[in-house]
């Protein structure tokens, strides 16, 4: 897995980054459509313009949530838990697209920079850690939606770690890309 990720990062081009970002947009829209019934159940009324794209599901909030808020969410969606469970399937292409975009960005940002092997490996491991954490979150969500377990205590932490890894990977690539631009 690590070798494949390193190859993807090593073969990075601006065109491949554009394709990866397009895939992120398409996967996001697919995921948003799959979660639409759940999102509509969480809204008090009709939404306006871009507010309709703002997710109300706890695991999609960047600002975080508590275990109690997650349990309230489960109670609010009630019979839509099965729909939410099936919508998790559409999160898989989104995870893959974001991971590919992060790996491609890391590869572009570091091309020609004198990085040690360890630092280069960290740049590849961050997107993989994001993917693993997001998959773990989806497994816990599936258990909650299927009423197999109550992972409400762990989910806020997993979600925070997921978003932290995403931001760390993207910012590191951005900073290194800027350093590379200044160097040239």
C-alpha positions as CSV (number, residue, x, y, z in Angstrom):
1,X,0.0,0.0,0.0
2,X,2.8,2.4,0.9
3,X,4.7,1.6,-2.3
4,X,1.6,2.3,-4.4
5,X,1.0,5.6,-2.6
6,X,4.7,6.6,-3.2
7,X,4.3,5.7,-6.9
8,X,1.2,7.8,-7.1
9,X,2.9,10.8,-5.4
10,X,6.0,10.3,-7.6
11,X,4.0,10.4,-10.8
12,X,2.2,13.6,-9.9
13,X,1.6,16.2,-12.6
14,X,-0.6,19.3,-12.6
15,X,-3.1,17.4,-14.9
16,X,-3.3,14.5,-12.5
17,X,-4.0,16.9,-9.6
18,X,-6.8,18.5,-11.7
19,X,-8.3,15.1,-12.4
20,X,-8.0,14.2,-8.7
21,X,-9.7,17.4,-7.6
22,X,-12.4,16.8,-10.2
23,X,-12.9,13.4,-8.7
24,X,-13.2,14.9,-5.2
25,X,-15.9,17.3,-6.5
26,X,-17.8,14.5,-8.2
27,X,-17.5,12.2,-5.2
28,X,-18.6,15.0,-2.9
29,X,-21.8,15.6,-5.0
30,X,-22.5,11.8,-5.1
31,X,-22.2,11.7,-1.3
32,X,-24.3,14.8,-0.8
33,X,-27.1,13.3,-2.9
34,X,-27.0,10.0,-1.1
35,X,-27.2,11.8,2.3
36,X,-30.0,14.2,1.1
37,X,-32.9,12.4,2.8
38,X,-31.0,12.5,6.1
39,X,-30.0,16.1,5.7
40,X,-33.5,17.1,4.9
41,X,-34.8,15.4,8.0
42,X,-32.3,17.4,10.1
43,X,-33.3,20.8,8.6
44,X,-36.1,22.7,10.3
45,X,-37.2,24.3,7.0
46,X,-36.1,24.9,3.5
47,X,-32.5,26.0,3.0
48,X,-31.3,28.9,0.9
49,X,-28.6,28.6,-1.8
50,X,-25.3,27.4,-0.5
51,X,-26.7,26.7,3.0
52,X,-28.2,23.6,1.4
53,X,-24.7,22.2,0.8
54,X,-23.7,22.7,4.5
55,X,-24.0,19.3,6.1
56,X,-26.0,18.9,9.3
57,X,-24.7,15.4,10.0
58,X,-22.3,15.4,13.0
59,X,-19.4,13.5,11.3
60,X,-19.4,16.0,8.5
61,X,-19.0,19.1,10.8
62,X,-15.5,20.6,10.8
63,X,-16.1,22.3,14.1
64,X,-16.6,19.0,15.9
65,X,-19.4,17.5,18.0
66,X,-20.0,15.7,21.3
67,X,-21.2,12.2,22.1
68,X,-24.5,13.6,23.2
69,X,-24.9,15.5,20.0
70,X,-24.3,12.3,18.0
71,X,-26.9,10.4,20.1
72,X,-29.4,13.3,19.5
73,X,-28.6,13.0,15.7
74,X,-29.4,9.3,15.8
75,X,-32.7,9.9,17.6
76,X,-33.5,12.7,15.1
77,X,-33.0,10.5,12.0
78,X,-34.8,7.6,13.5
79,X,-36.2,5.5,10.6
80,X,-33.6,7.0,8.2
81,X,-30.8,5.1,9.9
82,X,-31.0,2.5,7.1
83,X,-30.7,5.2,4.5
84,X,-27.7,6.7,6.4
85,X,-26.1,3.3,6.4
86,X,-26.4,2.9,2.7
87,X,-25.2,6.4,2.1
88,X,-21.9,5.4,3.8
89,X,-21.1,3.4,0.7
90,X,-20.8,6.7,-1.2
91,X,-18.2,7.9,1.3
92,X,-15.7,5.3,-0.1
93,X,-15.1,7.0,-3.5
94,X,-14.8,10.3,-1.6
95,X,-12.1,8.9,0.7
96,X,-10.3,7.5,-2.3
97,X,-10.5,10.8,-4.3
98,X,-9.4,12.9,-1.4
99,X,-6.5,10.6,-0.6
100,X,-5.4,10.6,-4.3
101,X,-5.6,14.4,-4.4
102,X,-3.5,14.7,-1.2
103,X,-0.9,12.2,-2.5
104,X,-0.7,14.0,-5.9
105,X,-0.4,17.4,-4.2
106,X,2.4,16.1,-2.0
107,X,4.2,14.7,-5.0
108,X,3.9,18.0,-6.9
109,X,4.9,20.1,-3.9
110,X,8.1,18.1,-3.1
111,X,9.4,17.5,-6.7
112,X,13.0,18.8,-6.7
113,X,13.1,19.6,-3.0
114,X,16.0,18.1,-1.0
115,X,13.9,16.1,1.4
116,X,15.1,13.2,3.5
117,X,13.6,9.8,2.8
118,X,11.9,9.9,6.2
119,X,10.3,13.3,5.5
120,X,9.1,12.1,2.1
121,X,7.6,9.1,3.7
122,X,5.7,11.2,6.2
123,X,4.2,13.2,3.4
124,X,2.9,10.0,1.9
125,X,1.8,8.5,5.3
126,X,-0.4,11.6,6.2
127,X,-2.9,11.0,3.4
128,X,-2.9,7.3,4.1
129,X,-3.5,7.9,7.8
130,X,-6.4,10.2,6.8
131,X,-7.9,7.4,4.7
132,X,-7.5,4.8,7.5
133,X,-9.1,7.2,10.0
134,X,-12.0,8.0,7.7
135,X,-12.6,4.3,7.1
136,X,-12.5,3.6,10.8
137,X,-15.0,6.4,11.3
138,X,-17.3,4.9,8.7
139,X,-17.1,1.5,10.4
140,X,-18.1,3.1,13.7
141,X,-20.9,5.0,11.9
142,X,-22.2,1.8,10.3
143,X,-22.2,0.1,13.7
144,X,-24.2,3.0,15.2
145,X,-26.7,3.2,12.2
146,X,-27.2,-0.6,12.4
147,X,-27.7,-0.3,16.2
148,X,-25.0,-2.9,16.7
149,X,-22.9,-0.7,19.1
150,X,-22.9,2.8,20.6
151,X,-19.6,4.3,19.4
152,X,-20.8,7.9,20.3
153,X,-17.9,8.3,22.8
154,X,-15.2,7.5,20.2
155,X,-16.7,9.1,17.1
156,X,-16.1,12.8,18.0
157,X,-12.4,12.0,18.5
158,X,-12.1,10.0,15.3
159,X,-13.8,12.7,13.3
160,X,-11.4,15.3,14.8
161,X,-8.4,13.2,14.0
162,X,-9.7,12.7,10.4
163,X,-10.1,16.4,9.8
164,X,-6.8,17.1,11.5
165,X,-4.9,14.7,9.3
166,X,-6.6,16.2,6.2
167,X,-5.7,19.7,7.1
168,X,-2.1,18.7,8.1
169,X,-1.5,16.9,4.8
170,X,-3.0,19.7,2.7
171,X,-1.1,22.5,4.6
172,X,2.2,20.7,4.5
173,X,1.9,20.2,0.8
174,X,0.9,23.9,0.4
175,X,3.9,25.1,2.5
176,X,6.3,22.9,0.6
177,X,4.8,23.9,-2.7
178,X,5.4,27.5,-1.8
179,X,8.9,26.8,-0.7
180,X,9.5,25.0,-4.0
181,X,8.1,28.0,-5.9
182,X,10.3,30.4,-4.0
183,X,13.4,28.2,-4.5
184,X,12.9,28.2,-8.3
